[in-house]
Amino acid sequence: MPSKSKFTTLALFCAAGIVLSGCAGGNLNDYLPGGGDDNSGSSQGFSLFGSSDAVAPDLGNDPDGAPIAKIYNAGVKDVRNEEFRSAVKKFSEVERQHPYSKWATKSILMQAYAQYRRSAHPESIAAAKRFIQLHPGHQDAAYAQYLIALNHYEQINDVRRDPTAARKSLAELEEVARRYPNTSYAQDAAGKASLARDLLAGKEMEVGRHYQRKKSFLAAINRYKTVVKKYQTSTHTPEALYRLTENYLQLGIRSEAQTAAAVLGHNYPNSKWYKDAFALLQDGGLTPVADSGSWLSGIFGS
C-alpha cells in the first residue's frame, strides 16, 4: 500500500487551512473563527505543529463565535494529537450546531481529512464528496477532489488480485488533473496516476502472458492491446509491443507482427524487447515494416 508522504500531509493541511505559512492565500484571518475580528496578524503564520496552543482568537461579543471556536479548536487540537476519531466528532458537532457558518463548511473538509488519516476511506470519500456537492465553487474544492483520489489510492494493495481500487484511483486522479490543472494537487495527482497506470498495465500483461502460455493467442492479443491503447505511457508498453509481435506471428498475421515490431523500434530503439522482436522477425524472413492501415499506426502515427 502506498504510504502517506510528507508532501501529501503538508498539502492536506494547507488546503484545510491548518498550516498557513507557505500556503497560497494563507491568511490567518481566513482560517480562525471570528474572521476579521482577529488582529493578531497573518504575518506570523500559524502552524498546527508549532508550539503555540492558541488556536483561535478571542471572539469578543460574537454570540455564536465562542461556541464555534471552542468546538472547532478542540477538533484542531485532536488532529494535532492524531486523535482523529475524536476530531471527527467535534467537527461534526460544529456542522450540526452551526450549519450555515463558514466553520461548518471547513468542518466538513476537516472531517474528510481526519477520516482519511485514520484510514476510514469510505467515510472520508463521502465527506469530501459532500463538500464538493455543497460548495462546488469553493477555493478548497480542488483539495476535496484530491482527497477523494488519495483515499482510493491508499486502498491499492495487490492489484493482481483486485484492480478495482487502482482503476478508481486512476479515474479520480485524472479528474483532479482535468478540473484543477494549475494546482499543486494536479502535479502530485499526475505522478500518482502514472503509478496507477503502471500497476493496471502490469495486471493486463500478467493475464496476457497467462493466455499466451495457454496458446489462446487472440485473448492474449486483446490484453496486450489494452496496455498499448489505455496505458501507452506505462513501463510495460515495450514488452506489450513485443508480445503482440509474438502472438500475431503465431496466428500468421504477418503485417500486424511487422507493424508491432516497427512501432517498437521507432519508439524504443534501444530496448531489449525491440532486439528480440527484430530477431524473431528475422527468423521468419521478415523485417519491421509499419502498415499504415494497422490499428497500431493509428495510435502511434504512421
C-alpha positions in Angstrom: 0.0 0.0 0.0 1.4 3.4 -0.9 2.5 5.4 2.2 1.2 8.8 3.1 4.1 11.1 2.2 5.2 14.2 4.0 4.3 16.2 0.9 0.8 14.8 1.0 0.3 15.6 4.6 1.5 19.2 4.1 -0.7 19.6 1.1 -3.7 18.4 3.0 -3.1 20.8 5.9 -2.6 23.7 3.5 -5.9 23.0 1.8 -7.7 22.6 5.1 -6.3 25.9 6.4 -4.3 24.4 9.2 -0.8 25.2 8.0 -1.0 28.8 6.9 2.6 29.9 6.3 3.6 29.0 2.7 0.1 28.1 1.5 -1.5 30.0 -1.3 -3.8 32.6 0.1 -2.8 31.6 3.6 -4.2 34.4 5.7 -4.7 33.7 9.4 -7.9 35.6 9.4 -9.3 33.2 6.8 -8.9 30.1 8.9 -9.7 31.1 12.5 -13.2 31.6 14.0 -14.1 35.2 14.1 -12.6 36.1 10.7 -11.7 39.8 10.6 -12.1 40.1 14.4 -8.6 38.6 14.8 -6.0 41.3 14.9 -3.0 39.1 15.7 -1.8 39.5 12.1 -1.2 36.8 9.5 2.5 37.6 9.0 3.4 35.4 12.0 1.9 32.4 10.2 0.2 29.6 12.1 1.4 26.0 12.2 -0.6 23.2 13.6 2.7 21.6 14.5 4.0 24.7 16.3 4.4 25.1 20.0 1.6 27.6 20.4 -1.7 26.3 21.8 -3.6 29.5 20.8 -5.7 28.1 18.0 -8.3 30.9 17.8 -8.7 34.5 18.8 -11.0 35.9 21.5 -14.3 36.3 19.7 -15.5 39.1 21.9 -19.2 39.8 21.7 -19.9 37.4 18.9 -22.7 35.3 20.5 -22.2 32.3 18.0 -18.4 32.7 17.7 -17.4 31.4 21.2 -19.2 28.0 20.9 -17.8 27.6 17.4 -14.3 28.4 18.5 -14.4 26.1 21.4 -15.6 23.1 19.5 -13.7 23.7 16.3 -10.4 24.4 18.1 -10.9 21.2 20.1 -11.1 19.4 16.9 -8.0 21.0 15.6 -6.2 20.0 18.8 -7.3 16.4 18.3 -6.0 16.4 14.8 -2.7 17.8 16.1 -2.6 15.0 18.6 -3.6 12.4 15.9 -6.8 11.7 17.8 -8.7 11.5 14.6 -11.9 9.7 15.7 -12.4 12.3 18.4 -11.7 15.1 15.9 -14.4 13.8 13.5 -17.0 14.0 16.3 -16.1 17.6 17.1 -16.1 18.8 13.6 -19.4 17.0 13.0 -20.8 18.9 16.1 -19.6 22.3 14.6 -21.5 21.4 11.4 -24.6 20.3 13.4 -24.8 23.3 15.7 -23.8 26.0 13.2 -24.8 24.6 9.7 -24.7 27.9 7.9 -21.4 29.2 9.2 -18.1 29.2 7.2 -16.8 27.0 10.0 -19.4 24.3 9.2 -18.0 24.4 5.6 -14.4 24.0 6.8 -15.5 21.3 9.3 -16.8 19.1 6.5 -13.4 19.2 4.9 -11.7 18.6 8.2 -13.9 15.6 8.8 -12.8 14.3 5.4 -9.2 14.8 6.3 -9.5 13.2 9.8 -11.3 10.2 8.4 -8.6 9.8 5.8 -5.8 9.9 8.4 -7.5 7.1 10.3 -7.9 5.1 7.1 -11.7 5.3 7.2 -11.7 5.6 3.4 -15.5 5.3 2.6 -16.3 7.9 5.3 -13.6 10.3 4.1 -14.7 10.0 0.5 -18.3 10.6 1.5 -17.4 13.8 3.4 -15.2 15.1 0.6 -18.0 14.4 -2.0 -20.5 16.2 0.2 -18.2 19.2 0.4 -17.9 19.4 -3.4 -21.7 19.0 -3.8 -22.5 21.7 -1.3 -19.6 24.1 -2.2 -18.6 23.3 -5.8 -17.0 26.8 -6.3 -15.1 26.8 -3.0 -11.4 27.5 -3.1 -10.8 24.2 -1.5 -12.8 22.1 -3.9 -9.6 21.1 -5.6 -8.3 19.7 -2.3 -11.6 17.8 -1.7 -11.3 16.2 -5.1 -7.7 15.3 -4.5 -8.6 13.8 -1.1 -11.1 11.5 -2.8 -8.4 10.3 -5.2 -6.0 9.8 -2.3 -8.5 7.6 -0.5 -8.8 5.3 -3.5 -5.0 5.4 -4.0 -4.3 4.3 -0.4 -6.5 1.3 -0.9 -4.4 -0.1 -3.7 -3.0 -3.4 -2.3 -2.4 -6.4 -4.5 -3.6 -5.3 -8.0 -3.0 -8.8 -9.2 -6.0 -10.0 -7.1 -8.3 -7.0 -7.4 -7.5 -4.0 -9.7 -10.7 -2.1 -8.7 -9.1 0.3 -6.3 -6.4 1.1 -8.9 -9.0 1.8 -11.5 -11.0 4.1 -9.3 -7.8 5.8 -8.1 -6.7 6.5 -11.7 -10.1 7.9 -12.6 -10.2 10.2 -9.7 -6.5 11.3 -10.1 -7.2 12.1 -13.7 -10.2 14.1 -12.6 -8.0 16.2 -10.3 -5.7 17.0 -13.2 -8.6 17.7 -15.6 -10.6 20.0 -13.3 -7.8 21.7 -11.4 -4.8 21.7 -13.8 -2.9 24.6 -12.3 -2.8 23.4 -8.7 -0.1 21.6 -6.8 -2.7 18.8 -6.3 -2.8 18.2 -10.1 1.0 17.9 -10.1 1.0 15.3 -7.4 -2.0 13.5 -8.9 -0.2 13.2 -12.2 2.7 11.4 -10.5 0.3 9.0 -8.6 -1.7 8.4 -11.8 1.4 7.2 -13.6 2.0 4.6 -10.9 -1.7 3.5 -11.0 -1.4 3.2 -14.8 1.7 1.1 -14.4 0.0 -1.2 -11.9 -3.0 -1.7 -14.1 -0.9 -2.3 -17.2 1.1 -4.8 -15.2 -2.1 -6.6 -14.4 -3.1 -6.8 -18.1 0.4 -8.1 -19.0 0.1 -10.8 -16.4 -3.3 -12.0 -17.8 -2.0 -11.7 -21.4 1.0 -13.9 -20.6 -1.3 -16.4 -19.0 -3.4 -16.7 -22.1 -0.3 -16.9 -24.3 1.0 -19.8 -22.3 -2.4 -21.5 -22.8 -1.9 -20.8 -26.6 -5.1 -18.6 -26.5 -3.3 -16.1 -28.8 -6.3 -13.9 -29.6 -7.2 -13.5 -26.0 -3.6 -12.6 -25.2 -3.5 -10.0 -28.0 -6.6 -8.3 -26.6 -4.8 -7.9 -23.2 -1.7 -6.5 -24.8 -3.9 -4.2 -26.9 -5.3 -2.8 -23.7 -1.8 -1.9 -22.5 -0.9 -0.2 -25.7 -4.2 1.7 -26.0 -5.1 2.6 -22.5 -1.7 2.7 -20.7 0.6 3.7 -23.5 2.9 5.7 -21.2 3.5 2.8 -18.8 6.7 0.9 -18.5 5.0 -2.2 -19.8 4.4 -0.8 -23.3 7.7 -2.1 -24.9 7.0 -5.6 -23.7 3.4 -5.4 -24.9 4.5 -4.5 -28.4 7.0 -7.4 -28.4 4.2 -9.8 -27.2 2.0 -8.5 -30.0 4.7 -9.4 -32.4 5.0 -12.9 -31.0 1.2 -13.6 -30.9 0.5 -12.1 -34.4 3.2 -14.4 -35.8 1.6 -17.4 -34.0 -1.7 -16.5 -35.8 0.0 -15.9 -39.1 -0.9 -12.3 -39.2 2.4 -11.1 -40.5 1.6 -7.5 -41.3 0.5 -6.8 -37.8 3.5 -8.5 -36.4 5.8 -6.4 -38.6 3.9 -3.3 -37.6 4.2 -4.0 -33.9 7.9 -4.5 -34.2 8.3 -1.4 -36.3 6.4 0.7 -33.8 8.5 -0.8 -31.0 11.7 0.0 -32.9 10.7 3.6 -33.6 9.6 4.4 -30.0 12.1 2.2 -28.1 15.0 1.6 -30.4 17.4 0.6 -27.6 15.0 -1.7 -25.8 15.9 -5.3 -25.4 12.3 -6.0 -26.5 13.0 -4.5 -29.9 16.1 -6.5 -30.3 14.1 -9.7 -29.5 11.3 -8.6 -31.9 13.8 -7.9 -34.7 15.4 -11.3 -34.2 12.0 -13.0 -34.1 11.0 -11.5 -37.5 14.4 -12.2 -39.0 14.0 -15.9 -38.2 10.8 -15.9 -40.3 12.5 -13.9 -43.1 10.6 -10.7 -42.2 11.6 -7.2 -41.3 9.9 -4.5 -39.2 7.6 -2.6 -41.5 4.6 -0.5 -40.4 1.3 -0.9 -42.2 -0.4 2.5 -42.3 -3.8 0.7 -42.1 -3.0 -1.0 -38.8 -4.6 0.0 -35.6 -1.1 0.4 -34.2 -0.3 3.0 -36.8 -3.5 4.9 -35.8 -2.3 5.1 -32.2 1.4 5.9 -32.7 1.2 7.6 -36.0 2.3 6.2 -39.4 
